[in-house]
Amino acid sequence: MVRLLGILVLVLDVVVVLDIYRGNMDTERKVLWILIVFFLPLLGPLLYYVVAKSR
């Protein structure tokens, strides 16, 4: 069960990083969001979709 959760978090992070990479924003913002997702694996993607996608 713990492995499955870890795999799901990894897949979510990869999907979000790809979305950030393909997004239409400055390079500095992309790097910042990727670092946030990297250091906050569960909270980072949620923050990205709530804050950055709403713009």
Protein Blocks (a to p, Z undefined) as FASTA:
>chain_A
ZZmmmmmmmmmmmmmmmmmmmpccdfklmmmmmmmmmmmmmlmmmmmmmmmmmZZ
